[in-house]
Amino acid sequence: MPHPYVLLSAAVSLDGYLDDTGPERLLLSSPADFDRVDEVRASSDAILIGAGTLRADNPRLLVNSPERRAARRAAGKPEYPLKVAVSASGELDPEAPFWHTGGEKVLYTTDEGALRLRRTGLAADVVPLGAELDWPRLLEHLHDVRGVRRLMVEGGGTVHTQLLRQQLADEVQLVLAPLFVGDPDAPRLFGPGTYQGGRLRLMETRTIEDVVLVRYEPTAPGTAGRAAPADRHWLRIACELAAQCPPSRTAFSVGAVVVAADGTELARGYSREGDDPFVHAEEAALAKVDPADPRLPDATVYSSLEPCARRASRPRPCARLILDAGVRRVVTAWREPDTFVEGADGTGVLAAAGAVVVVVPEFEERATEPNRHLFG
């Protein structure tokens, strides 16, 4: 199911703390950075915080700039983004300013928490997620029911940790403040646990007065049948490669990328690449990888079009090439239509051999764009 674009936002000390243990909130950002955060809020459809942050900081989570609020209204959006809180227990103060400022609010909780909250008359739409908090279900509800396409998450550390560990965060925006906290009892940004492998990709660094903004995105492919944020990144690249194909009236334009489990790109290719008018995208990409590369069995092949199950130009179709390379996970945007091969089913060939195929339909339009001439 599609999710919103999830952006994690936080400011930390140089030693990784979100706050100290004093009675007042430790201000880590600079005035100019607070204004940047206001701009990010204004560009978001919703802003989410956890119950711990709500209790500790008592935030309002507003867009403070009148100009930015006016721009939202002019674009046909609500003046304020949807405010989202998450609490498993439902033990929240219904009089907190969070519930009585800004626009619409929604609270995600457990079934037990929902029973408790409904007795308090909380000024929010209360959505139970079952016996436990279910982050994928929460994000699906925000996307499908509330129309949220861009979600800003402002904490706290527990929420950030859970979203990262479950591979549900598309971007991390981290501000480094030039000070140390050093108190082992103070809250830290990220807790212990199993995170994605490999290195994140640096998207931006920026100096803002005396703090530094860094933006990262994950690179490690997802696992099994669920699409992770990094899967969308790599599939987007595959679709961009498809646009580089020499046009043809007798074959699809397809792009492909082979990515190791730690997020390292092994190879990329596209249909009719180089001097070969018959080469397919997956074939072109896999030809650039050493067949003995030990990373192949745990790699993911991203293809803008479902790998072919039958072809006339080569003895082995792309689905078989992928299996013979040892790859057992494929992410694609578009199932092959009957344009050239009736009943094409590369997914079936892959699945029958134990491979996992993930279709991400939100990229279908991008994948079909270079092929529109084939459909009249």
Secondary structure, DSSP 4 states (H G I P E B T S, - for coil): ----EEEEEEEEETTSBS--SSSSPP--S-HHHHHHHHHHHHT-SEEEEEHHHHHHH--------HHHHHHHHHTT--SSPEEEEE-SS----TTSGGGGSSS-EEEEE-HHHHHHHHTTT-SSEEEE-SSS--HHHHHHHHHHTS--SEEEE---HHHHHHHHHTT--SEEEEEEES-----TTSPBSS-SS---SSPPEEEEEEEETTEEEEEEE--S---TTSPPHHHHHHHHHHHHHHTTSPP-SSS---EEEEE-TTS-EEEEEETT-TT-TT--HHHHHHTTS-TT-TTGGG-EEEESSPPPS--SSSSS-HHHHHHHTT--EEEES----SSSSTT--HHHHHHHTT-EEEE-GGGHHHHHGGGGGGG-
